[in-house]
Amino acid sequence: MSEAKVISFDLEKANFHIFPYYCKGCGLCKEKCPNQVLIWSDKLGLYGTPTVKPKDEDSCIACSICEMVCPDCAISIEKKKKMKAAR
């Protein structure tokens, strides 16, 4: 693996970005996710281990815990701005 490409998922409350080149497949993000949003992906990471991906678009609450606990900075959560309801 020679390139640091990002894989992005457009979720309801955030954009989820995973950098497979940095992911070692430790699973800390999966373990700490309060909604069990992350599942193993078919995409392989740095050491040939699976990376993670969100299981669906609406389970993620954009808490960023996965990003905070990742020891290799392989996850980036970009929270979406809330839309204000028209009055």
mmCIF file as gemmi writes it, N, C-alpha and C atoms, coordinates in Angstrom:
data_model
loop_
_atom_site.group_PDB
_atom_site.id
_atom_site.type_symbol
_atom_site.label_atom_id
_atom_site.label_alt_id
_atom_site.label_comp_id
_atom_site.label_asym_id
_atom_site.label_entity_id
_atom_site.label_seq_id
_atom_site.pdbx_PDB_ins_code
_atom_site.Cartn_x
_atom_site.Cartn_y
_atom_site.Cartn_z
_atom_site.occupancy
_atom_site.B_iso_or_equiv
_atom_site.pdbx_formal_charge
_atom_site.auth_seq_id
_atom_site.auth_asym_id
_atom_site.pdbx_PDB_model_num
ATOM 1 N N . MET Axp A 1 ? 0.859 -1.169 0 1 0 ? 1 A 1
ATOM 2 C CA . MET Axp A 1 ? 0 0 0 1 0 ? 1 A 1
ATOM 3 C C . MET Axp A 1 ? 0.903 1.229 0 1 0 ? 1 A 1
ATOM 4 N N . SER Axp A 2 ? 0.825 2.032 -1.021 1 0 ? 2 A 1
ATOM 5 C CA . SER Axp A 2 ? 1.748 3.147 -1.139 1 0 ? 2 A 1
ATOM 6 C C . SER Axp A 2 ? 1.077 4.509 -1.082 1 0 ? 2 A 1
ATOM 7 N N . GLU Axp A 3 ? -0.238 4.555 -1.063 1 0 ? 3 A 1
ATOM 8 C CA . GLU Axp A 3 ? -0.926 5.831 -1.067 1 0 ? 3 A 1
ATOM 9 C C . GLU Axp A 3 ? -1.857 5.952 0.133 1 0 ? 3 A 1
ATOM 10 N N . ALA Axp A 4 ? -1.962 7.156 0.662 1 0 ? 4 A 1
ATOM 11 C CA . ALA Axp A 4 ? -2.86 7.419 1.782 1 0 ? 4 A 1
ATOM 12 C C . ALA Axp A 4 ? -4.179 7.973 1.236 1 0 ? 4 A 1
ATOM 13 N N . LYS Axp A 5 ? -5.067 7.085 0.826 1 0 ? 5 A 1
ATOM 14 C CA . LYS Axp A 5 ? -6.368 7.491 0.298 1 0 ? 5 A 1
ATOM 15 C C . LYS Axp A 5 ? -7.397 7.448 1.415 1 0 ? 5 A 1
ATOM 16 N N . VAL Axp A 6 ? -8.395 8.283 1.289 1 0 ? 6 A 1
ATOM 17 C CA . VAL Axp A 6 ? -9.46 8.339 2.279 1 0 ? 6 A 1
ATOM 18 C C . VAL Axp A 6 ? -10.727 7.704 1.688 1 0 ? 6 A 1
ATOM 19 N N . ILE Axp A 7 ? -11.468 7.011 2.543 1 0 ? 7 A 1
ATOM 20 C CA . ILE Axp A 7 ? -12.768 6.47 2.163 1 0 ? 7 A 1
ATOM 21 C C . ILE Axp A 7 ? -13.792 7.218 3.004 1 0 ? 7 A 1
ATOM 22 N N . SER Axp A 8 ? -14.75 7.843 2.353 1 0 ? 8 A 1
ATOM 23 C CA . SER Axp A 8 ? -15.723 8.677 3.052 1 0 ? 8 A 1
ATOM 24 C C . SER Axp A 8 ? -17.124 8.115 2.942 1 0 ? 8 A 1
ATOM 25 N N . PHE Axp A 9 ? -17.89 8.315 4.016 1 0 ? 9 A 1
ATOM 26 C CA . PHE Axp A 9 ? -19.29 7.899 4.065 1 0 ? 9 A 1
ATOM 27 C C . PHE Axp A 9 ? -20.115 9.111 4.488 1 0 ? 9 A 1
ATOM 28 N N . ASP Axp A 10 ? -21.153 9.416 3.707 1 0 ? 10 A 1
ATOM 29 C CA . ASP Axp A 10 ? -22.037 10.532 3.999 1 0 ? 10 A 1
ATOM 30 C C . ASP Axp A 10 ? -23.167 10.018 4.888 1 0 ? 10 A 1
ATOM 31 N N . LEU Axp A 11 ? -23.085 10.323 6.186 1 0 ? 11 A 1
ATOM 32 C CA . LEU Axp A 11 ? -24.076 9.862 7.148 1 0 ? 11 A 1
ATOM 33 C C . LEU Axp A 11 ? -25.071 10.978 7.451 1 0 ? 11 A 1
ATOM 34 N N . GLU Axp A 12 ? -26.103 10.652 8.183 1 0 ? 12 A 1
ATOM 35 C CA . GLU Axp A 12 ? -27.14 11.634 8.495 1 0 ? 12 A 1
ATOM 36 C C . GLU Axp A 12 ? -26.602 12.831 9.278 1 0 ? 12 A 1
ATOM 37 N N . LYS Axp A 13 ? -25.785 12.585 10.295 1 0 ? 13 A 1
ATOM 38 C CA . LYS Axp A 13 ? -25.306 13.663 11.167 1 0 ? 13 A 1
ATOM 39 C C . LYS Axp A 13 ? -23.848 14.047 10.961 1 0 ? 13 A 1
ATOM 40 N N . ALA Axp A 14 ? -23.133 13.278 10.149 1 0 ? 14 A 1
ATOM 41 C CA . ALA Axp A 14 ? -21.706 13.563 9.96 1 0 ? 14 A 1
ATOM 42 C C . ALA Axp A 14 ? -21.187 12.912 8.683 1 0 ? 14 A 1
ATOM 43 N N . ASN Axp A 15 ? -20.041 13.376 8.27 1 0 ? 15 A 1
ATOM 44 C CA . ASN Axp A 15 ? -19.287 12.7 7.221 1 0 ? 15 A 1
ATOM 45 C C . ASN Axp A 15 ? -18.209 11.905 7.943 1 0 ? 15 A 1
ATOM 46 N N . PHE Axp A 16 ? -18.17 10.599 7.682 1 0 ? 16 A 1
ATOM 47 C CA . PHE Axp A 16 ? -17.229 9.692 8.33 1 0 ? 16 A 1
ATOM 48 C C . PHE Axp A 16 ? -16.11 9.409 7.351 1 0 ? 16 A 1
ATOM 49 N N . HIS Axp A 17 ? -14.874 9.682 7.745 1 0 ? 17 A 1
ATOM 50 C CA . HIS Axp A 17 ? -13.713 9.463 6.89 1 0 ? 17 A 1
ATOM 51 C C . HIS Axp A 17 ? -12.784 8.448 7.557 1 0 ? 17 A 1
ATOM 52 N N . ILE Axp A 18 ? -12.396 7.436 6.797 1 0 ? 18 A 1
ATOM 53 C CA . ILE Axp A 18 ? -11.423 6.45 7.289 1 0 ? 18 A 1
ATOM 54 C C . ILE Axp A 18 ? -10.213 6.463 6.355 1 0 ? 18 A 1
ATOM 55 N N . PHE Axp A 19 ? -9.046 6.448 6.947 1 0 ? 19 A 1
ATOM 56 C CA . PHE Axp A 19 ? -7.791 6.424 6.191 1 0 ? 19 A 1
ATOM 57 C C . PHE Axp A 19 ? -7.189 5.032 6.353 1 0 ? 19 A 1
ATOM 58 N N . PRO Axp A 20 ? -7.467 4.105 5.42 1 0 ? 20 A 1
ATOM 59 C CA . PRO Axp A 20 ? -6.997 2.724 5.547 1 0 ? 20 A 1
ATOM 60 C C . PRO Axp A 20 ? -5.489 2.59 5.71 1 0 ? 20 A 1
ATOM 61 N N . TYR Axp A 21 ? -4.742 3.524 5.152 1 0 ? 21 A 1
ATOM 62 C CA . TYR Axp A 21 ? -3.286 3.45 5.238 1 0 ? 21 A 1
ATOM 63 C C . TYR Axp A 21 ? -2.792 3.576 6.68 1 0 ? 21 A 1
ATOM 64 N N . TYR Axp A 22 ? -3.596 4.218 7.54 1 0 ? 22 A 1
ATOM 65 C CA . TYR Axp A 22 ? -3.208 4.406 8.937 1 0 ? 22 A 1
ATOM 66 C C . TYR Axp A 22 ? -3.857 3.394 9.883 1 0 ? 22 A 1
ATOM 67 N N . CYS Axp A 23 ? -4.919 2.736 9.437 1 0 ? 23 A 1
ATOM 68 C CA . CYS Axp A 23 ? -5.661 1.817 10.304 1 0 ? 23 A 1
ATOM 69 C C . CYS Axp A 23 ? -4.925 0.488 10.446 1 0 ? 23 A 1
ATOM 70 N N . LYS Axp A 24 ? -4.735 0.073 11.714 1 0 ? 24 A 1
ATOM 71 C CA . LYS Axp A 24 ? -4.093 -1.215 11.958 1 0 ? 24 A 1
ATOM 72 C C . LYS Axp A 24 ? -5.094 -2.28 12.376 1 0 ? 24 A 1
ATOM 73 N N . GLY Axp A 25 ? -6.38 -1.928 12.399 1 0 ? 25 A 1
ATOM 74 C CA . GLY Axp A 25 ? -7.423 -2.9 12.701 1 0 ? 25 A 1
ATOM 75 C C . GLY Axp A 25 ? -7.499 -3.31 14.155 1 0 ? 25 A 1
ATOM 76 N N . CYS Axp A 26 ? -7.169 -2.404 15.073 1 0 ? 26 A 1
ATOM 77 C CA . CYS Axp A 26 ? -7.161 -2.749 16.499 1 0 ? 26 A 1
ATOM 78 C C . CYS Axp A 26 ? -8.562 -2.896 17.083 1 0 ? 26 A 1
ATOM 79 N N . GLY Axp A 27 ? -9.551 -2.218 16.486 1 0 ? 27 A 1
ATOM 80 C CA . GLY Axp A 27 ? -10.933 -2.35 16.935 1 0 ? 27 A 1
ATOM 81 C C . GLY Axp A 27 ? -11.33 -1.465 18.109 1 0 ? 27 A 1
ATOM 82 N N . LEU Axp A 28 ? -10.464 -0.576 18.559 1 0 ? 28 A 1
ATOM 83 C CA . LEU Axp A 28 ? -10.816 0.31 19.668 1 0 ? 28 A 1
ATOM 84 C C . LEU Axp A 28 ? -12.031 1.17 19.329 1 0 ? 28 A 1
ATOM 85 N N . CYS Axp A 29 ? -12.104 1.628 18.106 1 0 ? 29 A 1
ATOM 86 C CA . CYS Axp A 29 ? -13.235 2.463 17.683 1 0 ? 29 A 1
ATOM 87 C C . CYS Axp A 29 ? -14.544 1.686 17.777 1 0 ? 29 A 1
ATOM 88 N N . LYS Axp A 30 ? -14.53 0.433 17.337 1 0 ? 30 A 1
ATOM 89 C CA . LYS Axp A 30 ? -15.723 -0.424 17.413 1 0 ? 30 A 1
ATOM 90 C C . LYS Axp A 30 ? -16.125 -0.661 18.86 1 0 ? 30 A 1
ATOM 91 N N . GLU Axp A 31 ? -15.144 -0.909 19.706 1 0 ? 31 A 1
ATOM 92 C CA . GLU Axp A 31 ? -15.397 -1.227 21.109 1 0 ? 31 A 1
ATOM 93 C C . GLU Axp A 31 ? -15.996 -0.047 21.866 1 0 ? 31 A 1
ATOM 94 N N . LYS Axp A 32 ? -15.556 1.167 21.562 1 0 ? 32 A 1
ATOM 95 C CA . LYS Axp A 32 ? -15.968 2.352 22.319 1 0 ? 32 A 1
ATOM 96 C C . LYS Axp A 32 ? -17.194 3.062 21.745 1 0 ? 32 A 1
ATOM 97 N N . CYS Axp A 33 ? -17.624 2.718 20.562 1 0 ? 33 A 1
ATOM 98 C CA . CYS Axp A 33 ? -18.787 3.37 19.943 1 0 ? 33 A 1
ATOM 99 C C . CYS Axp A 33 ? -20.049 3.095 20.774 1 0 ? 33 A 1
ATOM 100 N N . PRO Axp A 34 ? -20.716 4.147 21.274 1 0 ? 34 A 1
ATOM 101 C CA . PRO Axp A 34 ? -21.882 3.941 22.13 1 0 ? 34 A 1
ATOM 102 C C . PRO Axp A 34 ? -23.091 3.329 21.413 1 0 ? 34 A 1
ATOM 103 N N . ASN Axp A 35 ? -23.155 3.443 20.104 1 0 ? 35 A 1
ATOM 104 C CA . ASN Axp A 35 ? -24.292 2.907 19.334 1 0 ? 35 A 1
ATOM 105 C C . ASN Axp A 35 ? -23.925 1.693 18.482 1 0 ? 35 A 1
ATOM 106 N N . GLN Axp A 36 ? -22.728 1.153 18.663 1 0 ? 36 A 1
ATOM 107 C CA . GLN Axp A 36 ? -22.258 0.016 17.87 1 0 ? 36 A 1
ATOM 108 C C . GLN Axp A 36 ? -22.483 0.247 16.366 1 0 ? 36 A 1
ATOM 109 N N . VAL Axp A 37 ? -22.054 1.416 15.911 1 0 ? 37 A 1
ATOM 110 C CA . VAL Axp A 37 ? -22.244 1.816 14.516 1 0 ? 37 A 1
ATOM 111 C C . VAL Axp A 37 ? -21.222 1.166 13.592 1 0 ? 37 A 1
ATOM 112 N N . LEU Axp A 38 ? -20.014 0.936 14.082 1 0 ? 38 A 1
ATOM 113 C CA . LEU Axp A 38 ? -18.929 0.478 13.218 1 0 ? 38 A 1
ATOM 114 C C . LEU Axp A 38 ? -18.887 -1.04 13.093 1 0 ? 38 A 1
ATOM 115 N N . ILE Axp A 39 ? -18.658 -1.471 11.857 1 0 ? 39 A 1
ATOM 116 C CA . ILE Axp A 39 ? -18.508 -2.892 11.543 1 0 ? 39 A 1
ATOM 117 C C . ILE Axp A 39 ? -17.216 -3.064 10.75 1 0 ? 39 A 1
ATOM 118 N N . TRP Axp A 40 ? -16.749 -4.295 10.664 1 0 ? 40 A 1
ATOM 119 C CA . TRP Axp A 40 ? -15.539 -4.552 9.877 1 0 ? 40 A 1
ATOM 120 C C . TRP Axp A 40 ? -15.848 -4.409 8.397 1 0 ? 40 A 1
ATOM 121 N N . SER Axp A 41 ? -14.9 -3.859 7.677 1 0 ? 41 A 1
ATOM 122 C CA . SER Axp A 41 ? -15.019 -3.622 6.243 1 0 ? 41 A 1
ATOM 123 C C . SER Axp A 41 ? -14.213 -4.659 5.463 1 0 ? 41 A 1
ATOM 124 N N . ASP Axp A 42 ? -14.474 -4.756 4.178 1 0 ? 42 A 1
ATOM 125 C CA . ASP Axp A 42 ? -13.676 -5.616 3.301 1 0 ? 42 A 1
ATOM 126 C C . ASP Axp A 42 ? -12.359 -4.942 2.918 1 0 ? 42 A 1
ATOM 127 N N . LYS Axp A 43 ? -12.285 -3.629 3.119 1 0 ? 43 A 1
ATOM 128 C CA . LYS Axp A 43 ? -11.075 -2.872 2.791 1 0 ? 43 A 1
ATOM 129 C C . LYS Axp A 43 ? -10.002 -3.167 3.835 1 0 ? 43 A 1
ATOM 130 N N . LEU Axp A 44 ? -8.815 -3.49 3.376 1 0 ? 44 A 1
ATOM 131 C CA . LEU Axp A 44 ? -7.718 -3.825 4.283 1 0 ? 44 A 1
ATOM 132 C C . LEU Axp A 44 ? -6.885 -2.6 4.627 1 0 ? 44 A 1
ATOM 133 N N . GLY Axp A 45 ? -6.397 -2.583 5.841 1 0 ? 45 A 1
ATOM 134 C CA . GLY Axp A 45 ? -5.592 -1.469 6.326 1 0 ? 45 A 1
ATOM 135 C C . GLY Axp A 45 ? -4.105 -1.721 6.199 1 0 ? 45 A 1
ATOM 136 N N . LEU Axp A 46 ? -3.347 -0.997 6.977 1 0 ? 46 A 1
ATOM 137 C CA . LEU Axp A 46 ? -1.89 -0.975 6.923 1 0 ? 46 A 1
ATOM 138 C C . LEU Axp A 46 ? -1.234 -2.349 7.016 1 0 ? 46 A 1
ATOM 139 N N . TYR Axp A 47 ? -1.693 -3.18 7.917 1 0 ? 47 A 1
ATOM 140 C CA . TYR Axp A 47 ? -1.067 -4.489 8.133 1 0 ? 47 A 1
ATOM 141 C C . TYR Axp A 47 ? -1.857 -5.646 7.515 1 0 ? 47 A 1
ATOM 142 N N . GLY Axp A 48 ? -2.739 -5.319 6.581 1 0 ? 48 A 1
ATOM 143 C CA . GLY Axp A 48 ? -3.55 -6.352 5.953 1 0 ? 48 A 1
ATOM 144 C C . GLY Axp A 48 ? -4.728 -6.775 6.81 1 0 ? 48 A 1
ATOM 145 N N . THR Axp A 49 ? -5.029 -5.98 7.809 1 0 ? 49 A 1
ATOM 146 C CA . THR Axp A 49 ? -6.17 -6.25 8.683 1 0 ? 49 A 1
ATOM 147 C C . THR Axp A 49 ? -7.366 -5.43 8.2 1 0 ? 49 A 1
ATOM 148 N N . PRO Axp A 50 ? -8.577 -5.865 8.521 1 0 ? 50 A 1
ATOM 149 C CA . PRO Axp A 50 ? -9.754 -5.112 8.068 1 0 ? 50 A 1
ATOM 150 C C . PRO Axp A 50 ? -9.84 -3.733 8.719 1 0 ? 50 A 1
ATOM 151 N N . THR Axp A 51 ? -10.356 -2.784 7.969 1 0 ? 51 A 1
ATOM 152 C CA . THR Axp A 51 ? -10.666 -1.463 8.515 1 0 ? 51 A 1
ATOM 153 C C . THR Axp A 51 ? -12.143 -1.481 8.913 1 0 ? 51 A 1
ATOM 154 N N . VAL Axp A 52 ? -12.655 -0.361 9.348 1 0 ? 52 A 1
ATOM 155 C CA . VAL Axp A 52 ? -14.06 -0.292 9.755 1 0 ? 52 A 1
ATOM 156 C C . VAL Axp A 52 ? -14.853 0.589 8.808 1 0 ? 52 A 1
ATOM 157 N N . LYS Axp A 53 ? -16.169 0.439 8.906 1 0 ? 53 A 1
ATOM 158 C CA . LYS Axp A 53 ? -17.087 1.301 8.161 1 0 ? 53 A 1
ATOM 159 C C . LYS Axp A 53 ? -18.381 1.388 8.965 1 0 ? 53 A 1
ATOM 160 N N . PRO Axp A 54 ? -19.177 2.437 8.74 1 0 ? 54 A 1
ATOM 161 C CA . PRO Axp A 54 ? -20.465 2.544 9.422 1 0 ? 54 A 1
ATOM 162 C C . PRO Axp A 54 ? -21.442 1.503 8.856 1 0 ? 54 A 1
ATOM 163 N N . LYS Axp A 55 ? -22.279 0.926 9.72 1 0 ? 55 A 1
ATOM 164 C CA . LYS Axp A 55 ? -23.213 -0.103 9.266 1 0 ? 55 A 1
ATOM 165 C C . LYS Axp A 55 ? -24.405 0.488 8.524 1 0 ? 55 A 1
ATOM 166 N N . ASP Axp A 56 ? -24.743 1.751 8.807 1 0 ? 56 A 1
ATOM 167 C CA . ASP Axp A 56 ? -25.846 2.415 8.11 1 0 ? 56 A 1
ATOM 168 C C . ASP Axp A 56 ? -25.671 3.924 8.215 1 0 ? 56 A 1
ATOM 169 N N . GLU Axp A 57 ? -26.612 4.669 7.663 1 0 ? 57 A 1
ATOM 170 C CA . GLU Axp A 57 ? -26.47 6.125 7.611 1 0 ? 57 A 1
ATOM 171 C C . GLU Axp A 57 ? -27.028 6.862 8.817 1 0 ? 57 A 1
ATOM 172 N N . ASP Axp A 58 ? -27.907 6.23 9.59 1 0 ? 58 A 1
ATOM 173 C CA . ASP Axp A 58 ? -28.578 6.989 10.639 1 0 ? 58 A 1
ATOM 174 C C . ASP Axp A 58 ? -28.247 6.589 12.071 1 0 ? 58 A 1
ATOM 175 N N . SER Axp A 59 ? -27.439 5.582 12.295 1 0 ? 59 A 1
ATOM 176 C CA . SER Axp A 59 ? -27.096 5.164 13.664 1 0 ? 59 A 1
ATOM 177 C C . SER Axp A 59 ? -26.047 6.053 14.321 1 0 ? 59 A 1
ATOM 178 N N . CYS Axp A 60 ? -25.185 6.638 13.524 1 0 ? 60 A 1
ATOM 179 C CA . CYS Axp A 60 ? -24.1 7.471 14.057 1 0 ? 60 A 1
ATOM 180 C C . CYS Axp A 60 ? -24.663 8.765 14.64 1 0 ? 60 A 1
ATOM 181 N N . ILE Axp A 61 ? -24.262 9.074 15.882 1 0 ? 61 A 1
ATOM 182 C CA . ILE Axp A 61 ? -24.712 10.304 16.532 1 0 ? 61 A 1
ATOM 183 C C . ILE Axp A 61 ? -23.652 11.409 16.459 1 0 ? 61 A 1
ATOM 184 N N . ALA Axp A 62 ? -22.598 11.163 15.736 1 0 ? 62 A 1
ATOM 185 C CA . ALA Axp A 62 ? -21.511 12.133 15.525 1 0 ? 62 A 1
ATOM 186 C C . ALA Axp A 62 ? -20.858 12.567 16.832 1 0 ? 62 A 1
ATOM 187 N N . CYS Axp A 63 ? -20.689 11.615 17.755 1 0 ? 63 A 1
ATOM 188 C CA . CYS Axp A 63 ? -20.07 11.926 19.051 1 0 ? 63 A 1
ATOM 189 C C . CYS Axp A 63 ? -18.549 12.04 18.949 1 0 ? 63 A 1
ATOM 190 N N . SER Axp A 64 ? -17.981 11.49 17.896 1 0 ? 64 A 1
ATOM 191 C CA . SER Axp A 64 ? -16.535 11.533 17.617 1 0 ? 64 A 1
ATOM 192 C C . SER Axp A 64 ? -15.685 10.696 18.57 1 0 ? 64 A 1
ATOM 193 N N . ILE Axp A 65 ? -16.292 9.817 19.344 1 0 ? 65 A 1
ATOM 194 C CA . ILE Axp A 65 ? -15.512 8.96 20.242 1 0 ? 65 A 1
ATOM 195 C C . ILE Axp A 65 ? -14.562 8.073 19.447 1 0 ? 65 A 1
ATOM 196 N N . CYS Axp A 66 ? -15.02 7.553 18.311 1 0 ? 66 A 1
ATOM 197 C CA . CYS Axp A 66 ? -14.157 6.703 17.478 1 0 ? 66 A 1
ATOM 198 C C . CYS Axp A 66 ? -12.902 7.462 17.042 1 0 ? 66 A 1
ATOM 199 N N . GLU Axp A 67 ? -13.097 8.71 16.67 1 0 ? 67 A 1
ATOM 200 C CA . GLU Axp A 67 ? -11.974 9.547 16.248 1 0 ? 67 A 1
ATOM 201 C C . GLU Axp A 67 ? -11.007 9.783 17.407 1 0 ? 67 A 1
ATOM 202 N N . MET Axp A 68 ? -11.553 10.025 18.601 1 0 ? 68 A 1
ATOM 203 C CA . MET Axp A 68 ? -10.722 10.32 19.769 1 0 ? 68 A 1
ATOM 204 C C . MET Axp A 68 ? -9.923 9.113 20.257 1 0 ? 68 A 1
ATOM 205 N N . VAL Axp A 69 ? -10.496 7.913 20.171 1 0 ? 69 A 1
ATOM 206 C CA . VAL Axp A 69 ? -9.804 6.739 20.709 1 0 ? 69 A 1
ATOM 207 C C . VAL Axp A 69 ? -8.871 6.069 19.703 1 0 ? 69 A 1
ATOM 208 N N . CYS Axp A 70 ? -8.955 6.436 18.444 1 0 ? 70 A 1
ATOM 209 C CA . CYS Axp A 70 ? -8.085 5.821 17.435 1 0 ? 70 A 1
ATOM 210 C C . CYS Axp A 70 ? -6.63 6.234 17.688 1 0 ? 70 A 1
ATOM 211 N N . PRO Axp A 71 ? -5.772 5.266 18.011 1 0 ? 71 A 1
ATOM 212 C CA . PRO Axp A 71 ? -4.382 5.603 18.327 1 0 ? 71 A 1
ATOM 213 C C . PRO Axp A 71 ? -3.568 6.04 17.113 1 0 ? 71 A 1
ATOM 214 N N . ASP Axp A 72 ? -4.1 5.822 15.923 1 0 ? 72 A 1
ATOM 215 C CA . ASP Axp A 72 ? -3.344 6.132 14.706 1 0 ? 72 A 1
ATOM 216 C C . ASP Axp A 72 ? -3.962 7.242 13.861 1 0 ? 72 A 1
ATOM 217 N N . CYS Axp A 73 ? -4.971 7.923 14.403 1 0 ? 73 A 1
ATOM 218 C CA . CYS Axp A 73 ? -5.64 9.028 13.691 1 0 ? 73 A 1
ATOM 219 C C . CYS Axp A 73 ? -6.161 8.596 12.325 1 0 ? 73 A 1
ATOM 220 N N . ALA Axp A 74 ? -6.718 7.396 12.265 1 0 ? 74 A 1
ATOM 221 C CA . ALA Axp A 74 ? -7.214 6.85 11.002 1 0 ? 74 A 1
ATOM 222 C C . ALA Axp A 74 ? -8.666 7.227 10.726 1 0 ? 74 A 1
ATOM 223 N N . ILE Axp A 75 ? -9.328 7.868 11.688 1 0 ? 75 A 1
ATOM 224 C CA . ILE Axp A 75 ? -10.738 8.244 11.543 1 0 ? 75 A 1
ATOM 225 C C . ILE Axp A 75 ? -10.885 9.744 11.729 1 0 ? 75 A 1
ATOM 226 N N . SER Axp A 76 ? -11.706 10.337 10.871 1 0 ? 76 A 1
ATOM 227 C CA . SER Axp A 76 ? -12.046 11.75 11.01 1 0 ? 76 A 1
ATOM 228 C C . SER Axp A 76 ? -13.561 11.884 10.898 1 0 ? 76 A 1
ATOM 229 N N . ILE Axp A 77 ? -14.155 12.561 11.864 1 0 ? 77 A 1
ATOM 230 C CA . ILE Axp A 77 ? -15.592 12.804 11.851 1 0 ? 77 A 1
ATOM 231 C C . ILE Axp A 77 ? -15.822 14.288 11.59 1 0 ? 77 A 1
ATOM 232 N N . GLU Axp A 78 ? -16.568 14.568 10.541 1 0 ? 78 A 1
ATOM 233 C CA . GLU Axp A 78 ? -16.892 15.943 10.175 1 0 ? 78 A 1
ATOM 234 C C . GLU Axp A 78 ? -18.386 16.14 10.426 1 0 ? 78 A 1
ATOM 235 N N . LYS Axp A 79 ? -18.698 16.767 11.566 1 0 ? 79 A 1
ATOM 236 C CA . LYS Axp A 79 ? -20.098 16.949 11.944 1 0 ? 79 A 1
ATOM 237 C C . LYS Axp A 79 ? -20.8 17.882 10.967 1 0 ? 79 A 1
ATOM 238 N N . LYS Axp A 80 ? -22.063 17.547 10.671 1 0 ? 80 A 1
ATOM 239 C CA . LYS Axp A 80 ? -22.873 18.4 9.799 1 0 ? 80 A 1
ATOM 240 C C . LYS Axp A 80 ? -23.607 19.432 10.642 1 0 ? 80 A 1
ATOM 241 N N . LYS Axp A 81 ? -23.812 20.587 10.079 1 0 ? 81 A 1
ATOM 242 C CA . LYS Axp A 81 ? -24.549 21.624 10.783 1 0 ? 81 A 1
ATOM 243 C C . LYS Axp A 81 ? -26.03 21.25 10.794 1 0 ? 81 A 1
ATOM 244 N N . LYS Axp A 82 ? -26.655 21.562 11.925 1 0 ? 82 A 1
ATOM 245 C CA . LYS Axp A 82 ? -28.088 21.275 12.055 1 0 ? 82 A 1
ATOM 246 C C . LYS Axp A 82 ? -28.882 22.271 11.227 1 0 ? 82 A 1
ATOM 247 N N . MET Axp A 83 ? -29.894 21.769 10.564 1 0 ? 83 A 1
ATOM 248 C CA . MET Axp A 83 ? -30.778 22.63 9.775 1 0 ? 83 A 1
ATOM 249 C C . MET Axp A 83 ? -31.869 23.159 10.702 1 0 ? 83 A 1
ATOM 250 N N . LYS Axp A 84 ? -32.077 24.446 10.686 1 0 ? 84 A 1
ATOM 251 C CA . LYS Axp A 84 ? -33.121 25.044 11.52 1 0 ? 84 A 1
ATOM 252 C C . LYS Axp A 84 ? -34.464 24.894 10.812 1 0 ? 84 A 1
ATOM 253 N N . ALA Axp A 85 ? -35.463 24.555 11.583 1 0 ? 85 A 1
ATOM 254 C CA . ALA Axp A 85 ? -36.805 24.387 11.013 1 0 ? 85 A 1
ATOM 255 C C . ALA Axp A 85 ? -37.389 25.766 10.67 1 0 ? 85 A 1
ATOM 256 N N . ALA Axp A 86 ? -38.076 25.819 9.554 1 0 ? 86 A 1
ATOM 257 C CA . ALA Axp A 86 ? -38.712 27.081 9.13 1 0 ? 86 A 1
ATOM 258 C C . ALA Axp A 86 ? -39.912 27.359 10.023 1 0 ? 86 A 1
ATOM 259 N N . ARG Axp A 87 ? -40.062 28.601 10.39 1 0 ? 87 A 1
ATOM 260 C CA . ARG Axp A 87 ? -41.185 28.968 11.265 1 0 ? 87 A 1
ATOM 261 C C . ARG Axp A 87 ? -42.259 29.66 10.486 1 0 ? 87 A 1
